[in-house]
Structures are given as C-alpha cells and as structure tokens.
Amino acid sequence: MLAFILRRLAQGLLVLAGVACTVFLLFNVLPGDPAALLAGQRSDLATKAAITADLGLDQPLPTRLVGYLNDVSPLGLHPRDSAGRARYGGVALLPLGSRALVLKKPYLRRSFQSNKDVLRILLDYFPGTLWLALAAMLIASVGGITFGVVAALRPQSWLDRMLVTTSVLGISVPSFVAAILIAVTFGFYWSHWTGLSLTGQLYETDPFTGERHLVLRNLLLPAVALGIRPLAIITQLTRSSMLDVLSQDYIRTARAKGLSQTATVLHHALRNALNPVVTAVSGWLASLMAGAFFIEYIFNWKGLGTVTLRAVENLDFPVVMGATLFVAALFVVINIAVDVLYAVLDPRVKIS
C-alpha cells in the first residue's frame, strides 16, 4: 500500500509539473505589465525597472520558467542568506555553495494587486469553497444513493420512470443556469417564505457586538445549485449498479436463506454497488471545487472562485496561476485517496 501511494504521488508531481509549465507559458504570453500594476500609475521609470528586475521579468523566458518551477516545487534550490530564508523558509537538506537544497512549502509568488503571498490568499479563501463543495456533495450523495436504490427496487414503475426523467433533466441543465433560477426563485421571489437571501456568507459578523456566528441557511441555496448535476448522475449510477448487483447469484442465495429485504439490500447489494458511485463522488468532489467558481460569483460566496475571478479581472496573474495549481493538486490528492478507498470498500479490489 505504501509503495503504491508513493508511486502515485510521484506520478502526481509529474502531472503538477506539466500543469505548472502550461500555466506559466500561457500567462506569460498574455498582455499586461505586472511592474506597472505593482508600481501604480504615478510611479517613475526607475521604480518600474526595479520591480521588473525583482520579478525577473527582464530575464529570458526559459530562465523565468526554471525559476517559477523552482519556486512552486516543494524541493528546490534557494539562497542560503537571510533574505532567501525569509522568502522561502523550509528546511535546508544539502548545502551547495551559496545555495541549498531546501524542503519547503510551495512559493506561488506574490499578488500583483495586494503584494500578499498567493498561497496565504488561497488558504484564506479555500474554506468557503471546501464547505460549499462538501455540502453540495453531501446533498448529492445522500439524495442520489437514496433515489437510485428506490428506483432499482421498483424497476419500470412510475416512481422509477419519474426519478430517471428528473435525473436526465438535472444532468442537462448547466449548474450556473440552475443557480440563477434557484437564486431568483427561492432567494428573491419566495424569500419571505423560505427565509433565504440571494447572497450571504457561512459566517456573519454582528454589527453591534462584533461577534462572528455560523449561518448555515446561507449555505443551502448555493450547495443545492452546485449539487444538482452530481445528484442526478449518482442517482443513475446507483440505479444501474444496483440493478446489476440484484441480479447476481449471491443475492438470490441471500434471499433464499431467509434474509430480509433490508438486510439483503444494505449489507450485500449496496456495498458491492458502491464502486462506480465512489468514482463519481470522488471525481465530482474535485470538480465541484473547480466548478464552484461561477456559483460563488452568482451567490457572492467568499471562496476560491471569488478571488480567482477578481484576479482575472485585475490581470493578477500569480493568483490565477496559483489557484490553477491549487485545484490541480486537489485533483491529484483526491484521486489517490479514491484508489485506496476502493480496496477498503471492495475486498475483491487489490492494489498492485
């Protein structure tokens, strides 16, 4: 198991290296003057030249690419002086002259707009996206598995046809369209009945006492809007997998031995039918974090989508590049976790 995880981590690092190269080359051919953004409109040429040299923008593109990969890599060569230690931190593993091989957290550069560390910005906004994605995935998983099992236990009934038709409709409607319809309907026209609003955050600050308190109702509408498509897909996957499992010989044997319908479905059929569902849940969990960008924009939700779209509008390339790498790393980690989870859920699956 450990060898498998290490091998997948090495493969994931290669994937992230490819993403980093692609993102760097893409954003370094786009128009825009980072030095002018940092220096401001009224700065002189000397200030802009100093900022350009500090950012390394006066160097050839291949040199800048190597420097960027060295910064974002958890293992890199960095100066041993006090300025280098303050900038990169980490643990020096091997001294190499004026530089050292350092094990460190990735350095995603600094924002052109605020001059803050990009990783710190992303970590500040990440909890909003994480809770939104988890809530959406919880709604999709519980609802999808429940509807799928109900449909599979009553095949070709009116309930089965209704659930299948509704799931097809849920798959067909884009998330941002569903988000607009849900926001306008339940957060505007029917807000006096639902008690929900168009915008809001997970934590709100009392204007009189200054205390922060949790407001879960603000999470409901964006989570439902984000979870509609995975809910529909999980419903269909669970239904198909359950129908296949329920036709197996060991299910008929369990019923012949006198096991109740509940015990047969929950302890034998459902567990073996969960593999494709786990694949969908894992894939959608990472996808929801990336796909939540427009949902966050519609509901004005504080998350990665909000800060990334704002960075795109302001040509703040380090934040956009850092967010792309951040989401790619989430995909890698979640895919590795899912492969391990397969072996836990189904003893027939062996990791080799």
DOSEVO-776227 format. One record per residue (C-alpha): residue in three letters; z, x negated, y. Coordinates in nm, 3 decimals. Example, Ala and Ser with C-alpha at 12.3 -4.5 7.8 and 13.67 -1.06 7.14 Angstrom:
<rec residu="ALA" w="0.780" u="-1.230" v="-0.450"/>
<rec residu="SER" w="0.714" u="-1.367" v="-0.106"/>
END
This chain:
<rec residu="MET" w="0.000" u="0.000" v="0.000"/>
<rec residu="LEU" w="0.096" u="-0.276" v="0.245"/>
<rec residu="ALA" w="-0.225" u="-0.468" v="0.172"/>
<rec residu="PHE" w="-0.427" u="-0.152" v="0.231"/>
<rec residu="ILE" w="-0.257" u="-0.085" v="0.566"/>
<rec residu="LEU" w="-0.309" u="-0.445" v="0.681"/>
<rec residu="ARG" w="-0.674" u="-0.432" v="0.579"/>
<rec residu="ARG" w="-0.729" u="-0.106" v="0.767"/>
<rec residu="LEU" w="-0.550" u="-0.247" v="1.072"/>
<rec residu="ALA" w="-0.785" u="-0.545" v="1.070"/>
<rec residu="GLN" w="-1.084" u="-0.310" v="1.049"/>
<rec residu="GLY" w="-0.937" u="-0.103" v="1.330"/>
<rec residu="LEU" w="-0.905" u="-0.410" v="1.552"/>
<rec residu="LEU" w="-1.275" u="-0.482" v="1.496"/>
<rec residu="VAL" w="-1.358" u="-0.125" v="1.597"/>
<rec residu="LEU" w="-1.146" u="-0.157" v="1.911"/>
<rec residu="ALA" w="-1.315" u="-0.489" v="1.993"/>
<rec residu="GLY" w="-1.652" u="-0.315" v="1.975"/>
<rec residu="VAL" w="-1.526" u="-0.032" v="2.194"/>
<rec residu="ALA" w="-1.386" u="-0.281" v="2.447"/>
<rec residu="CYS" w="-1.720" u="-0.467" v="2.468"/>
<rec residu="THR" w="-1.915" u="-0.144" v="2.510"/>
<rec residu="VAL" w="-1.681" u="-0.006" v="2.774"/>
<rec residu="PHE" w="-1.676" u="-0.333" v="2.969"/>
<rec residu="LEU" w="-2.053" u="-0.370" v="2.973"/>
<rec residu="LEU" w="-2.101" u="-0.004" v="3.064"/>
<rec residu="PHE" w="-1.867" u="-0.005" v="3.362"/>
<rec residu="ASN" w="-1.974" u="-0.345" v="3.491"/>
<rec residu="VAL" w="-2.332" u="-0.229" v="3.547"/>
<rec residu="LEU" w="-2.229" u="0.083" v="3.739"/>
<rec residu="PRO" w="-2.242" u="0.081" v="4.122"/>
<rec residu="GLY" w="-1.925" u="0.028" v="4.319"/>
<rec residu="ASP" w="-1.733" u="-0.252" v="4.489"/>
<rec residu="PRO" w="-1.383" u="-0.295" v="4.344"/>
<rec residu="ALA" w="-1.292" u="-0.551" v="4.610"/>
<rec residu="ALA" w="-1.375" u="-0.302" v="4.886"/>
<rec residu="LEU" w="-1.168" u="-0.032" v="4.711"/>
<rec residu="LEU" w="-0.865" u="-0.260" v="4.689"/>
<rec residu="ALA" w="-0.901" u="-0.416" v="5.034"/>
<rec residu="GLY" w="-0.971" u="-0.095" v="5.223"/>
<rec residu="GLN" w="-1.238" u="-0.012" v="5.478"/>
<rec residu="ARG" w="-1.096" u="-0.219" v="5.764"/>
<rec residu="SER" w="-1.041" u="-0.549" v="5.582"/>
<rec residu="ASP" w="-1.229" u="-0.865" v="5.674"/>
<rec residu="LEU" w="-1.472" u="-1.060" v="5.458"/>
<rec residu="ALA" w="-1.214" u="-1.327" v="5.373"/>
<rec residu="THR" w="-0.980" u="-1.068" v="5.223"/>
<rec residu="LYS" w="-1.258" u="-0.915" v="5.017"/>
<rec residu="ALA" w="-1.367" u="-1.261" v="4.899"/>
<rec residu="ALA" w="-1.010" u="-1.343" v="4.791"/>
<rec residu="ILE" w="-0.981" u="-1.017" v="4.598"/>
<rec residu="THR" w="-1.321" u="-1.078" v="4.438"/>
<rec residu="ALA" w="-1.207" u="-1.421" v="4.321"/>
<rec residu="ASP" w="-0.874" u="-1.283" v="4.194"/>
<rec residu="LEU" w="-1.054" u="-1.018" v="3.989"/>
<rec residu="GLY" w="-1.301" u="-1.275" v="3.859"/>
<rec residu="LEU" w="-1.597" u="-1.076" v="3.993"/>
<rec residu="ASP" w="-1.758" u="-1.398" v="4.121"/>
<rec residu="GLN" w="-1.795" u="-1.526" v="3.764"/>
<rec residu="PRO" w="-2.089" u="-1.467" v="3.526"/>
<rec residu="LEU" w="-2.080" u="-1.150" v="3.316"/>
<rec residu="PRO" w="-2.024" u="-1.328" v="2.978"/>
<rec residu="THR" w="-1.724" u="-1.516" v="3.123"/>
<rec residu="ARG" w="-1.578" u="-1.192" v="3.257"/>
<rec residu="LEU" w="-1.629" u="-1.023" v="2.919"/>
<rec residu="VAL" w="-1.443" u="-1.300" v="2.736"/>
<rec residu="GLY" w="-1.164" u="-1.277" v="2.992"/>
<rec residu="TYR" w="-1.139" u="-0.900" v="2.951"/>
<rec residu="LEU" w="-1.123" u="-0.923" v="2.570"/>
<rec residu="ASN" w="-0.857" u="-1.192" v="2.605"/>
<rec residu="ASP" w="-0.654" u="-0.960" v="2.829"/>
<rec residu="VAL" w="-0.674" u="-0.645" v="2.615"/>
<rec residu="SER" w="-0.620" u="-0.827" v="2.286"/>
<rec residu="PRO" w="-0.261" u="-0.835" v="2.151"/>
<rec residu="LEU" w="-0.321" u="-1.203" v="2.070"/>
<rec residu="GLY" w="-0.470" u="-1.417" v="2.348"/>
<rec residu="LEU" w="-0.476" u="-1.750" v="2.530"/>
<rec residu="HIS" w="-0.290" u="-1.736" v="2.860"/>
<rec residu="PRO" w="-0.147" u="-1.984" v="3.114"/>
<rec residu="ARG" w="0.197" u="-2.128" v="3.041"/>
<rec residu="ASP" w="0.303" u="-2.133" v="3.407"/>
<rec residu="SER" w="0.541" u="-1.881" v="3.565"/>
<rec residu="ALA" w="0.253" u="-1.674" v="3.707"/>
<rec residu="GLY" w="0.098" u="-1.638" v="3.363"/>
<rec residu="ARG" w="0.430" u="-1.541" v="3.202"/>
<rec residu="ALA" w="0.494" u="-1.284" v="3.475"/>
<rec residu="ARG" w="0.146" u="-1.134" v="3.436"/>
<rec residu="TYR" w="0.114" u="-1.119" v="3.057"/>
<rec residu="GLY" w="0.466" u="-1.162" v="2.917"/>
<rec residu="GLY" w="0.483" u="-1.167" v="2.540"/>
<rec residu="VAL" w="0.592" u="-1.443" v="2.300"/>
<rec residu="ALA" w="0.424" u="-1.785" v="2.304"/>
<rec residu="LEU" w="0.328" u="-1.871" v="1.946"/>
<rec residu="LEU" w="0.142" u="-2.201" v="1.987"/>
<rec residu="PRO" w="0.122" u="-2.426" v="2.298"/>
<rec residu="LEU" w="-0.230" u="-2.554" v="2.369"/>
<rec residu="GLY" w="-0.211" u="-2.778" v="2.674"/>
<rec residu="SER" w="-0.178" u="-2.576" v="2.992"/>
<rec residu="ARG" w="-0.229" u="-2.257" v="2.791"/>
<rec residu="ALA" w="-0.057" u="-2.096" v="2.494"/>
<rec residu="LEU" w="-0.147" u="-1.858" v="2.216"/>
<rec residu="VAL" w="0.056" u="-1.551" v="2.313"/>
<rec residu="LEU" w="0.153" u="-1.238" v="2.120"/>
<rec residu="LYS" w="0.179" u="-0.968" v="2.386"/>
<rec residu="LYS" w="0.113" u="-0.610" v="2.477"/>
<rec residu="PRO" w="-0.248" u="-0.544" v="2.586"/>
<rec residu="TYR" w="-0.310" u="-0.609" v="2.954"/>
<rec residu="LEU" w="-0.551" u="-0.338" v="3.076"/>
<rec residu="ARG" w="-0.576" u="-0.482" v="3.428"/>
<rec residu="ARG" w="-0.459" u="-0.302" v="3.743"/>
<rec residu="SER" w="-0.578" u="0.015" v="3.911"/>
<rec residu="PHE" w="-0.822" u="-0.028" v="4.200"/>
<rec residu="GLN" w="-0.657" u="0.261" v="4.383"/>
<rec residu="SER" w="-0.283" u="0.209" v="4.340"/>
<rec residu="ASN" w="-0.276" u="-0.155" v="4.216"/>
<rec residu="LYS" w="-0.040" u="-0.040" v="3.939"/>
<rec residu="ASP" w="-0.058" u="-0.165" v="3.583"/>
<rec residu="VAL" w="-0.307" u="0.057" v="3.397"/>
<rec residu="LEU" w="-0.102" u="0.066" v="3.075"/>
<rec residu="ARG" w="0.201" u="0.186" v="3.269"/>
<rec residu="ILE" w="-0.008" u="0.459" v="3.434"/>
<rec residu="LEU" w="-0.141" u="0.577" v="3.097"/>
<rec residu="LEU" w="0.204" u="0.575" v="2.937"/>
<rec residu="ASP" w="0.340" u="0.783" v="3.225"/>
<rec residu="TYR" w="0.073" u="1.050" v="3.174"/>
<rec residu="PHE" w="0.046" u="1.027" v="2.793"/>
<rec residu="PRO" w="0.347" u="1.251" v="2.705"/>
<rec residu="GLY" w="0.182" u="1.550" v="2.874"/>
<rec residu="THR" w="-0.133" u="1.510" v="2.666"/>
<rec residu="LEU" w="0.065" u="1.438" v="2.348"/>
<rec residu="TRP" w="0.280" u="1.752" v="2.377"/>
<rec residu="LEU" w="-0.025" u="1.962" v="2.462"/>
<rec residu="ALA" w="-0.218" u="1.830" v="2.161"/>
<rec residu="LEU" w="0.080" u="1.870" v="1.926"/>
<rec residu="ALA" w="0.141" u="2.227" v="2.042"/>
<rec residu="ALA" w="-0.227" u="2.313" v="2.000"/>
<rec residu="MET" w="-0.233" u="2.151" v="1.656"/>
<rec residu="LEU" w="0.084" u="2.336" v="1.552"/>
<rec residu="ILE" w="-0.070" u="2.669" v="1.653"/>
<rec residu="ALA" w="-0.397" u="2.580" v="1.479"/>
<rec residu="SER" w="-0.233" u="2.452" v="1.159"/>
<rec residu="VAL" w="0.016" u="2.734" v="1.107"/>
<rec residu="GLY" w="-0.230" u="3.005" v="1.206"/>
<rec residu="GLY" w="-0.528" u="2.853" v="1.025"/>
<rec residu="ILE" w="-0.347" u="2.792" v="0.694"/>
<rec residu="THR" w="-0.189" u="3.136" v="0.704"/>
<rec residu="PHE" w="-0.515" u="3.316" v="0.779"/>
<rec residu="GLY" w="-0.703" u="3.105" v="0.524"/>
<rec residu="VAL" w="-0.458" u="3.181" v="0.244"/>
<rec residu="VAL" w="-0.454" u="3.553" v="0.328"/>
<rec residu="ALA" w="-0.836" u="3.564" v="0.327"/>
<rec residu="ALA" w="-0.858" u="3.374" v="-0.003"/>
<rec residu="LEU" w="-0.611" u="3.606" v="-0.177"/>
<rec residu="ARG" w="-0.821" u="3.910" v="-0.078"/>
<rec residu="PRO" w="-1.183" u="3.790" v="-0.107"/>
<rec residu="GLN" w="-1.457" u="4.024" v="0.013"/>
<rec residu="SER" w="-1.203" u="4.267" v="0.157"/>
<rec residu="TRP" w="-1.222" u="4.399" v="0.511"/>
<rec residu="LEU" w="-0.944" u="4.161" v="0.610"/>
<rec residu="ASP" w="-1.135" u="3.865" v="0.467"/>
<rec residu="ARG" w="-1.455" u="3.965" v="0.649"/>
<rec residu="MET" w="-1.267" u="4.015" v="0.976"/>
<rec residu="LEU" w="-1.099" u="3.674" v="0.957"/>
<rec residu="VAL" w="-1.423" u="3.496" v="0.868"/>
<rec residu="THR" w="-1.613" u="3.668" v="1.151"/>
<rec residu="THR" w="-1.338" u="3.588" v="1.400"/>
<rec residu="SER" w="-1.327" u="3.225" v="1.290"/>
<rec residu="VAL" w="-1.704" u="3.190" v="1.336"/>
<rec residu="LEU" w="-1.665" u="3.327" v="1.687"/>
<rec residu="GLY" w="-1.382" u="3.080" v="1.753"/>
<rec residu="ILE" w="-1.595" u="2.787" v="1.639"/>
<rec residu="SER" w="-1.889" u="2.897" v="1.853"/>
<rec residu="VAL" w="-1.703" u="2.925" v="2.184"/>
<rec residu="PRO" w="-1.651" u="2.589" v="2.362"/>
<rec residu="SER" w="-1.291" u="2.505" v="2.446"/>
<rec residu="PHE" w="-1.346" u="2.489" v="2.820"/>
<rec residu="VAL" w="-1.510" u="2.834" v="2.820"/>
<rec residu="ALA" w="-1.222" u="2.978" v="2.619"/>
<rec residu="ALA" w="-0.979" u="2.805" v="2.857"/>
<rec residu="ILE" w="-1.134" u="2.968" v="3.163"/>
<rec residu="LEU" w="-1.131" u="3.314" v="3.000"/>
<rec residu="ILE" w="-0.771" u="3.273" v="2.882"/>
<rec residu="ALA" w="-0.653" u="3.136" v="3.218"/>
<rec residu="VAL" w="-0.814" u="3.413" v="3.421"/>
<rec residu="THR" w="-0.713" u="3.694" v="3.184"/>
<rec residu="PHE" w="-0.354" u="3.603" v="3.093"/>
<rec residu="GLY" w="-0.263" u="3.379" v="3.385"/>
<rec residu="PHE" w="-0.415" u="3.583" v="3.669"/>
<rec residu="TYR" w="-0.512" u="3.945" v="3.597"/>
<rec residu="TRP" w="-0.233" u="4.012" v="3.344"/>
<rec residu="SER" w="0.020" u="3.764" v="3.481"/>
<rec residu="HIS" w="0.258" u="4.042" v="3.588"/>
<rec residu="TRP" w="0.277" u="4.149" v="3.222"/>
<rec residu="THR" w="0.269" u="3.809" v="3.050"/>
<rec residu="GLY" w="0.484" u="3.621" v="3.299"/>
<rec residu="LEU" w="0.241" u="3.327" v="3.272"/>
<rec residu="SER" w="0.063" u="3.142" v="3.552"/>
<rec residu="LEU" w="-0.266" u="2.959" v="3.589"/>
<rec residu="THR" w="-0.100" u="2.623" v="3.647"/>
<rec residu="GLY" w="0.230" u="2.462" v="3.564"/>
<rec residu="GLN" w="0.393" u="2.161" v="3.400"/>
<rec residu="LEU" w="0.614" u="2.112" v="3.098"/>
<rec residu="TYR" w="0.898" u="2.004" v="3.326"/>
<rec residu="GLU" w="0.957" u="2.159" v="3.666"/>
<rec residu="THR" w="1.196" u="2.048" v="3.939"/>
<rec residu="ASP" w="1.427" u="2.296" v="4.105"/>
<rec residu="PRO" w="1.357" u="2.276" v="4.482"/>
<rec residu="PHE" w="1.722" u="2.339" v="4.570"/>
<rec residu="THR" w="1.918" u="2.135" v="4.316"/>
<rec residu="GLY" w="1.652" u="1.874" v="4.230"/>
<rec residu="GLU" w="1.718" u="1.917" v="3.856"/>
<rec residu="ARG" w="1.430" u="1.899" v="3.607"/>
<rec residu="HIS" w="1.417" u="2.167" v="3.340"/>
<rec residu="LEU" w="1.189" u="2.243" v="3.047"/>
<rec residu="VAL" w="0.945" u="2.533" v="3.093"/>
<rec residu="LEU" w="0.778" u="2.598" v="2.756"/>
<rec residu="ARG" w="0.586" u="2.903" v="2.876"/>
<rec residu="ASN" w="0.365" u="2.674" v="3.088"/>
<rec residu="LEU" w="0.254" u="2.508" v="2.763"/>
<rec residu="LEU" w="0.142" u="2.830" v="2.594"/>
<rec residu="LEU" w="-0.193" u="2.906" v="2.761"/>
<rec residu="PRO" w="-0.339" u="2.551" v="2.756"/>
<rec residu="ALA" w="-0.219" u="2.500" v="2.396"/>
<rec residu="VAL" w="-0.382" u="2.824" v="2.279"/>
<rec residu="ALA" w="-0.704" u="2.742" v="2.463"/>
<rec residu="LEU" w="-0.712" u="2.394" v="2.309"/>
<rec residu="GLY" w="-0.621" u="2.514" v="1.960"/>
<rec residu="ILE" w="-0.877" u="2.794" v="1.917"/>
<rec residu="ARG" w="-1.155" u="2.584" v="1.767"/>
<rec residu="PRO" w="-0.938" u="2.384" v="1.521"/>
<rec residu="LEU" w="-0.764" u="2.708" v="1.421"/>
<rec residu="ALA" w="-1.099" u="2.863" v="1.330"/>
<rec residu="ILE" w="-1.212" u="2.555" v="1.136"/>
<rec residu="ILE" w="-0.881" u="2.522" v="0.949"/>
<rec residu="THR" w="-0.900" u="2.893" v="0.857"/>
<rec residu="GLN" w="-1.241" u="2.849" v="0.695"/>
<rec residu="LEU" w="-1.147" u="2.520" v="0.525"/>
<rec residu="THR" w="-0.827" u="2.666" v="0.382"/>
<rec residu="ARG" w="-1.007" u="2.977" v="0.259"/>
<rec residu="SER" w="-1.284" u="2.778" v="0.086"/>
<rec residu="SER" w="-1.043" u="2.527" v="-0.067"/>
<rec residu="MET" w="-0.806" u="2.797" v="-0.185"/>
<rec residu="LEU" w="-1.087" u="2.995" v="-0.348"/>
<rec residu="ASP" w="-1.192" u="2.681" v="-0.536"/>
<rec residu="VAL" w="-0.838" u="2.595" v="-0.647"/>
<rec residu="LEU" w="-0.753" u="2.953" v="-0.750"/>
<rec residu="SER" w="-1.044" u="2.945" v="-0.997"/>
<rec residu="GLN" w="-0.913" u="2.634" v="-1.177"/>
<rec residu="ASP" w="-0.776" u="2.645" v="-1.530"/>
<rec residu="TYR" w="-0.425" u="2.527" v="-1.441"/>
<rec residu="ILE" w="-0.386" u="2.823" v="-1.203"/>
<rec residu="ARG" w="-0.477" u="3.065" v="-1.480"/>
<rec residu="THR" w="-0.231" u="2.882" v="-1.708"/>
<rec residu="ALA" w="0.045" u="2.913" v="-1.449"/>
<rec residu="ARG" w="-0.018" u="3.285" v="-1.419"/>
<rec residu="ALA" w="-0.029" u="3.324" v="-1.798"/>
<rec residu="LYS" w="0.312" u="3.154" v="-1.822"/>
<rec residu="GLY" w="0.453" u="3.434" v="-1.607"/>
<rec residu="LEU" w="0.487" u="3.256" v="-1.271"/>
<rec residu="SER" w="0.496" u="3.489" v="-0.976"/>
<rec residu="GLN" w="0.208" u="3.511" v="-0.730"/>
<rec residu="THR" w="0.419" u="3.343" v="-0.460"/>
<rec residu="ALA" w="0.519" u="3.052" v="-0.682"/>
<rec residu="THR" w="0.163" u="3.005" v="-0.808"/>
<rec residu="VAL" w="0.013" u="3.004" v="-0.460"/>
<rec residu="LEU" w="0.277" u="2.795" v="-0.281"/>
<rec residu="HIS" w="0.373" u="2.542" v="-0.548"/>
<rec residu="HIS" w="0.042" u="2.492" v="-0.729"/>
<rec residu="ALA" w="-0.261" u="2.619" v="-0.539"/>
<rec residu="LEU" w="-0.176" u="2.549" v="-0.175"/>
<rec residu="ARG" w="-0.061" u="2.191" v="-0.221"/>
<rec residu="ASN" w="-0.379" u="2.092" v="-0.403"/>
<rec residu="ALA" w="-0.591" u="2.278" v="-0.148"/>
<rec residu="LEU" w="-0.445" u="2.089" v="0.149"/>
<rec residu="ASN" w="-0.655" u="1.770" v="0.128"/>
<rec residu="PRO" w="-0.953" u="1.897" v="0.331"/>
<rec residu="VAL" w="-0.708" u="2.068" v="0.565"/>
<rec residu="VAL" w="-0.523" u="1.740" v="0.622"/>
<rec residu="THR" w="-0.857" u="1.577" v="0.703"/>
<rec residu="ALA" w="-0.932" u="1.844" v="0.960"/>
<rec residu="VAL" w="-0.582" u="1.833" v="1.110"/>
<rec residu="SER" w="-0.584" u="1.455" v="1.144"/>
<rec residu="GLY" w="-0.930" u="1.442" v="1.289"/>
<rec residu="TRP" w="-0.860" u="1.724" v="1.530"/>
<rec residu="LEU" w="-0.528" u="1.577" v="1.644"/>
<rec residu="ALA" w="-0.702" u="1.268" v="1.776"/>
<rec residu="SER" w="-0.995" u="1.473" v="1.903"/>
<rec residu="LEU" w="-0.765" u="1.713" v="2.086"/>
<rec residu="MET" w="-0.615" u="1.427" v="2.284"/>
<rec residu="ALA" w="-0.963" u="1.331" v="2.398"/>
<rec residu="GLY" w="-1.086" u="1.689" v="2.431"/>
<rec residu="ALA" w="-0.783" u="1.796" v="2.630"/>
<rec residu="PHE" w="-0.931" u="1.639" v="2.945"/>
<rec residu="PHE" w="-1.112" u="1.950" v="3.065"/>
<rec residu="ILE" w="-0.830" u="2.180" v="2.951"/>
<rec residu="GLU" w="-0.588" u="1.975" v="3.160"/>
<rec residu="TYR" w="-0.823" u="1.995" v="3.456"/>
<rec residu="ILE" w="-0.853" u="2.375" v="3.430"/>
<rec residu="PHE" w="-0.477" u="2.431" v="3.398"/>
<rec residu="ASN" w="-0.385" u="2.142" v="3.632"/>
<rec residu="TRP" w="-0.182" u="1.989" v="3.350"/>
<rec residu="LYS" w="-0.039" u="1.641" v="3.403"/>
<rec residu="GLY" w="-0.188" u="1.428" v="3.127"/>
<rec residu="LEU" w="-0.441" u="1.160" v="3.040"/>
<rec residu="GLY" w="-0.727" u="1.394" v="3.130"/>
<rec residu="THR" w="-0.598" u="1.448" v="3.481"/>
<rec residu="VAL" w="-0.552" u="1.080" v="3.560"/>
<rec residu="THR" w="-0.883" u="0.982" v="3.396"/>
<rec residu="LEU" w="-1.094" u="1.242" v="3.575"/>
<rec residu="ARG" w="-0.928" u="1.146" v="3.903"/>
<rec residu="ALA" w="-1.009" u="0.781" v="3.829"/>
<rec residu="VAL" w="-1.374" u="0.871" v="3.760"/>
<rec residu="GLU" w="-1.397" u="1.050" v="4.095"/>
<rec residu="ASN" w="-1.249" u="0.747" v="4.275"/>
<rec residu="LEU" w="-1.450" u="0.486" v="4.079"/>
<rec residu="ASP" w="-1.123" u="0.342" v="3.947"/>
<rec residu="PHE" w="-1.289" u="0.170" v="3.652"/>
<rec residu="PRO" w="-0.984" u="-0.009" v="3.499"/>
<rec residu="VAL" w="-0.807" u="0.325" v="3.449"/>
<rec residu="VAL" w="-1.114" u="0.483" v="3.288"/>
<rec residu="MET" w="-1.171" u="0.180" v="3.065"/>
<rec residu="GLY" w="-0.804" u="0.168" v="2.970"/>
<rec residu="ALA" w="-0.796" u="0.540" v="2.887"/>
<rec residu="THR" w="-1.103" u="0.498" v="2.664"/>
<rec residu="LEU" w="-0.940" u="0.213" v="2.473"/>
<rec residu="PHE" w="-0.613" u="0.405" v="2.453"/>
<rec residu="VAL" w="-0.779" u="0.708" v="2.291"/>
<rec residu="ALA" w="-0.980" u="0.484" v="2.056"/>
<rec residu="ALA" w="-0.658" u="0.317" v="1.942"/>
<rec residu="LEU" w="-0.509" u="0.661" v="1.873"/>
<rec residu="PHE" w="-0.807" u="0.746" v="1.652"/>
<rec residu="VAL" w="-0.760" u="0.425" v="1.452"/>
<rec residu="VAL" w="-0.386" u="0.472" v="1.402"/>
<rec residu="ILE" w="-0.417" u="0.839" v="1.307"/>
<rec residu="ASN" w="-0.697" u="0.771" v="1.056"/>
<rec residu="ILE" w="-0.486" u="0.505" v="0.885"/>
<rec residu="ALA" w="-0.187" u="0.740" v="0.871"/>
<rec residu="VAL" w="-0.404" u="1.012" v="0.716"/>
<rec residu="ASP" w="-0.529" u="0.784" v="0.438"/>
<rec residu="VAL" w="-0.168" u="0.707" v="0.349"/>
<rec residu="LEU" w="-0.076" u="1.076" v="0.368"/>
<rec residu="TYR" w="-0.347" u="1.160" v="0.115"/>
<rec residu="ALA" w="-0.165" u="0.964" v="-0.155"/>
<rec residu="VAL" w="0.163" u="1.137" v="-0.069"/>
<rec residu="LEU" w="0.019" u="1.490" v="-0.085"/>
<rec residu="ASP" w="-0.202" u="1.446" v="-0.391"/>
<rec residu="PRO" w="-0.088" u="1.216" v="-0.676"/>
<rec residu="ARG" w="-0.448" u="1.207" v="-0.801"/>
<rec residu="VAL" w="-0.550" u="1.003" v="-0.495"/>
<rec residu="LYS" w="-0.493" u="0.630" v="-0.541"/>
<rec residu="ILE" w="-0.522" u="0.378" v="-0.257"/>
<rec residu="SER" w="-0.705" u="0.064" v="-0.367"/>
END
